[in-house]
Amino acid sequence: MMRLMGLAFVVLVGGGLTGSTARADETLPDLLAIQLRSQGYACDKPLKAERDDKLSKPDDEAWTLTCSNATYRVRRVPDLAAKVEKIEPSK
């Protein structure tokens, strides 16, 4: 099941580059939030997604996803569930 969802994510994101199979109003933060929600994490409203170039590797992209209720570090590896780490706000 997770393999299928990973493939669907790749098709939606990749399809946006060559001709959209996703809705035109879906953005990268929206797609990352969908992935997190499917894995049980809360992301009420995705605000922005920033690629972390220092942590990213080929076939292992790292993103910081900021939602209205939390911030997450998301690592996307093909054919696997995303690795998600909740980032606690600094005090």
GROMACS elastic network, one bead per residue, 0.5 to 0.9 nm:
[ bonds ]
;  ai    aj funct       b0    kb
    1     4     6  0.51669   500
    1     5     6  0.63630   500
    1     6     6  0.87099   500
    2     6     6  0.60778   500
    2     7     6  0.85246   500
    2    79     6  0.73629   500
    2    80     6  0.64611   500
    2    81     6  0.58568   500
    3     6     6  0.50946   500
    3     7     6  0.62172   500
    3     8     6  0.86199   500
    3    78     6  0.82314   500
    3    80     6  0.59370   500
    3    81     6  0.74092   500
    4     7     6  0.50474   500
    4     8     6  0.61395   500
    4     9     6  0.86362   500
    4    79     6  0.76648   500
    5     9     6  0.61682   500
    5    10     6  0.86771   500
    5    35     6  0.80098   500
    5    38     6  0.87539   500
    5    79     6  0.82902   500
    5    80     6  0.88116   500
    5    81     6  0.82017   500
    6     9     6  0.50694   500
    6    10     6  0.63373   500
    6    11     6  0.86949   500
    6    35     6  0.84011   500
    6    76     6  0.86815   500
    6    77     6  0.83836   500
    6    78     6  0.64317   500
    6    79     6  0.53727   500
    6    80     6  0.64060   500
    6    81     6  0.68014   500
    6    82     6  0.83308   500
    7    10     6  0.50995   500
    7    11     6  0.61889   500
    7    12     6  0.86059   500
    7    78     6  0.75614   500
    7    79     6  0.66155   500
    8    11     6  0.50487   500
    8    12     6  0.61078   500
    8    13     6  0.85768   500
    9    12     6  0.51386   500
    9    13     6  0.60881   500
    9    14     6  0.82318   500
    9    31     6  0.72968   500
    9    32     6  0.85192   500
    9    35     6  0.77148   500
   10    13     6  0.52085   500
   10    14     6  0.55615   500
   10    15     6  0.78169   500
   10    78     6  0.80168   500
   11    14     6  0.51380   500
   11    15     6  0.53751   500
   11    16     6  0.82616   500
   11    21     6  0.77578   500
   11    22     6  0.86231   500
   12    15     6  0.51452   500
   12    16     6  0.63682   500
   12    20     6  0.75232   500
   12    21     6  0.62475   500
   12    22     6  0.55562   500
   12    31     6  0.80562   500
   13    16     6  0.53448   500
   13    17     6  0.72275   500
   13    20     6  0.85786   500
   13    21     6  0.88899   500
   13    22     6  0.80423   500
   13    27     6  0.87899   500
   13    28     6  0.73895   500
   13    31     6  0.77876   500
   14    17     6  0.54435   500
   14    18     6  0.70131   500
   14    19     6  0.86246   500
   14    20     6  0.84075   500
   15    18     6  0.53751   500
   15    19     6  0.54696   500
   15    21     6  0.56615   500
   15    22     6  0.72786   500
   16    19     6  0.54979   500
   16    21     6  0.68446   500
   16    22     6  0.69727   500
   16    24     6  0.85026   500
   17    20     6  0.70845   500
   19    22     6  0.89496   500
   20    23     6  0.71537   500
   20    24     6  0.70835   500
   21    24     6  0.85104   500
   22    25     6  0.83160   500
   22    26     6  0.68424   500
   23    26     6  0.55876   500
   23    27     6  0.89409   500
   24    27     6  0.80212   500
   26    29     6  0.81561   500
   26    30     6  0.58193   500
   26    31     6  0.68892   500
   27    30     6  0.51045   500
   27    31     6  0.63244   500
   27    32     6  0.87327   500
   28    31     6  0.50614   500
   28    32     6  0.61410   500
   28    33     6  0.84727   500
   28    48     6  0.81902   500
   28    49     6  0.68295   500
   29    32     6  0.51671   500
   29    33     6  0.60457   500
   29    34     6  0.86131   500
   29    46     6  0.55357   500
   29    47     6  0.66983   500
   29    48     6  0.55154   500
   29    49     6  0.51283   500
   29    50     6  0.87346   500
   29    65     6  0.67022   500
   29    66     6  0.81343   500
   29    67     6  0.85795   500
   30    33     6  0.50857   500
   30    34     6  0.62397   500
   30    35     6  0.87766   500
   30    45     6  0.82018   500
   30    46     6  0.59616   500
   30    47     6  0.84191   500
   30    48     6  0.87081   500
   30    49     6  0.89371   500
   31    34     6  0.50729   500
   31    35     6  0.63988   500
   31    36     6  0.88009   500
   32    35     6  0.50681   500
   32    36     6  0.63020   500
   32    37     6  0.86900   500
   32    46     6  0.83279   500
   32    49     6  0.80185   500
   32    63     6  0.88737   500
   32    65     6  0.74157   500
   32    74     6  0.81196   500
   33    36     6  0.50338   500
   33    37     6  0.60849   500
   33    38     6  0.85086   500
   33    41     6  0.86316   500
   33    42     6  0.83714   500
   33    43     6  0.60320   500
   33    44     6  0.84380   500
   33    45     6  0.80293   500
   33    46     6  0.62270   500
   33    65     6  0.78186   500
   33    67     6  0.81110   500
   34    37     6  0.51800   500
   34    38     6  0.61580   500
   34    39     6  0.87606   500
   34    43     6  0.84322   500
   35    38     6  0.51939   500
   35    39     6  0.65682   500
   35    41     6  0.88632   500
   35    81     6  0.85030   500
   35    82     6  0.75028   500
   36    39     6  0.51471   500
   36    40     6  0.64614   500
   36    41     6  0.52559   500
   36    42     6  0.72510   500
   36    43     6  0.73330   500
   36    74     6  0.84060   500
   36    82     6  0.76703   500
   36    84     6  0.76607   500
   37    42     6  0.59502   500
   37    43     6  0.67460   500
   38    41     6  0.74485   500
   39    81     6  0.78759   500
   39    82     6  0.81879   500
   41    84     6  0.86251   500
   42    67     6  0.87149   500
   42    69     6  0.77477   500
   42    70     6  0.77713   500
   43    46     6  0.63601   500
   43    66     6  0.84635   500
   43    67     6  0.54898   500
   43    68     6  0.70773   500
   43    69     6  0.64264   500
   43    70     6  0.67665   500
   43    71     6  0.84805   500
   44    67     6  0.64896   500
   44    68     6  0.61060   500
   44    69     6  0.62883   500
   44    70     6  0.85161   500
   45    66     6  0.86584   500
   45    67     6  0.53073   500
   45    68     6  0.52523   500
   45    69     6  0.75465   500
   46    49     6  0.80231   500
   46    65     6  0.72429   500
   46    66     6  0.61203   500
   46    68     6  0.64060   500
   46    69     6  0.88721   500
   47    65     6  0.76617   500
   47    66     6  0.55454   500
   47    67     6  0.51904   500
   47    68     6  0.65655   500
   48    64     6  0.81512   500
   48    65     6  0.59569   500
   48    66     6  0.53385   500
   48    67     6  0.71796   500
   49    63     6  0.63914   500
   49    64     6  0.55900   500
   49    66     6  0.63162   500
   49    67     6  0.89400   500
   50    62     6  0.86362   500
   50    63     6  0.54963   500
   50    64     6  0.52168   500
   50    65     6  0.66191   500
   50    66     6  0.85269   500
   51    54     6  0.89651   500
   51    55     6  0.88184   500
   51    56     6  0.77476   500
   51    61     6  0.74813   500
   51    62     6  0.59828   500
   51    64     6  0.64037   500
   51    65     6  0.88017   500
   52    55     6  0.56332   500
   52    56     6  0.60276   500
   52    61     6  0.77207   500
   52    62     6  0.53527   500
   52    63     6  0.53859   500
   52    64     6  0.68501   500
   52    73     6  0.89616   500
   53    56     6  0.50843   500
   53    57     6  0.79635   500
   53    61     6  0.81566   500
   53    62     6  0.73630   500
   53    63     6  0.85771   500
   54    57     6  0.82277   500
   54    62     6  0.84748   500
   55    60     6  0.85021   500
   55    61     6  0.74230   500
   55    62     6  0.58141   500
   55    63     6  0.85905   500
   55    75     6  0.87682   500
   56    59     6  0.83166   500
   56    60     6  0.57870   500
   56    63     6  0.80845   500
   56    75     6  0.80358   500
   57    61     6  0.59358   500
   57    62     6  0.79970   500
   58    61     6  0.70317   500
   59    76     6  0.77206   500
   59    77     6  0.57756   500
   59    78     6  0.64849   500
   60    75     6  0.64044   500
   60    76     6  0.55156   500
   60    78     6  0.75458   500
   61    74     6  0.81173   500
   61    75     6  0.55369   500
   61    76     6  0.52316   500
   61    77     6  0.68407   500
   62    73     6  0.69480   500
   62    74     6  0.56337   500
   62    76     6  0.64228   500
   63    72     6  0.81213   500
   63    73     6  0.56995   500
   63    74     6  0.50726   500
   63    75     6  0.63045   500
   63    76     6  0.81167   500
   64    71     6  0.70808   500
   64    72     6  0.57074   500
   64    74     6  0.61677   500
   64    75     6  0.88446   500
   64    87     6  0.89622   500
   65    70     6  0.85084   500
   65    71     6  0.57037   500
   65    72     6  0.51974   500
   65    73     6  0.63066   500
   65    74     6  0.70315   500
   66    69     6  0.81920   500
   66    70     6  0.63659   500
   66    72     6  0.64997   500
   66    73     6  0.88610   500
   67    70     6  0.51957   500
   67    71     6  0.57610   500
   67    72     6  0.80745   500
   68    71     6  0.81308   500
   70    86     6  0.73232   500
   70    87     6  0.75168   500
   70    88     6  0.78819   500
   70    89     6  0.84049   500
   71    85     6  0.86857   500
   71    86     6  0.60583   500
   71    87     6  0.54129   500
   71    88     6  0.72981   500
   71    89     6  0.79826   500
   72    84     6  0.65383   500
   72    85     6  0.55215   500
   72    87     6  0.53255   500
   72    88     6  0.85883   500
   73    83     6  0.80577   500
   73    84     6  0.57625   500
   73    85     6  0.50990   500
   73    86     6  0.63616   500
   73    87     6  0.67525   500
   74    82     6  0.63867   500
   74    83     6  0.57298   500
   74    85     6  0.65881   500
   74    86     6  0.87313   500
   75    81     6  0.89568   500
   75    82     6  0.55411   500
   75    84     6  0.65066   500
   75    85     6  0.87460   500
   76    80     6  0.76797   500
   76    81     6  0.74255   500
   76    83     6  0.67221   500
   76    84     6  0.89386   500
   77    80     6  0.57048   500
   77    81     6  0.73252   500
   77    82     6  0.65832   500
   77    83     6  0.82023   500
   78    81     6  0.82100   500
   78    82     6  0.87966   500
   80    83     6  0.86261   500
   87    90     6  0.89275   500
